[in-house]
């Protein structure tokens, strides 16, 4: 068995596609309309259609999909440049900080409230 990737549920696939492509610079490998796979292996799925696929029903809730229980981790060669480009367009959790293990990272929320971390390569 091998782990492949997390697939966060998103409320608006077009909005999330634009967020991850235009703001984070990810490139699309496959776009199936309600499911998008990026070249990095990261993927997003329209929440309502995935609920139907998995549970055979949609879950009625007004809560966002992101619930503070998962962190989507990305790396960038120039964390400071990534921060300058991304920070004005997101709800920041914190600016660039050095972590106890020495890595510099910043964190923010995507449009569905999923926590995203961008760190320098280790």
Secondary structure as UniProt FT lines:
FT   STRAND          7..10
FT   HELIX           13..18
FT   HELIX           19..23
FT   STRAND          28..31
FT   STRAND          35..38
FT   TURN            39..40
FT   STRAND          43..46
FT   HELIX           47..55
FT   STRAND          71..75
FT   HELIX           79..86
FT   HELIX           87..89
FT   STRAND          91..98
FT   TURN            100..101
FT   STRAND          104..109
FT   TURN            111..112
FT   STRAND          115..119
//
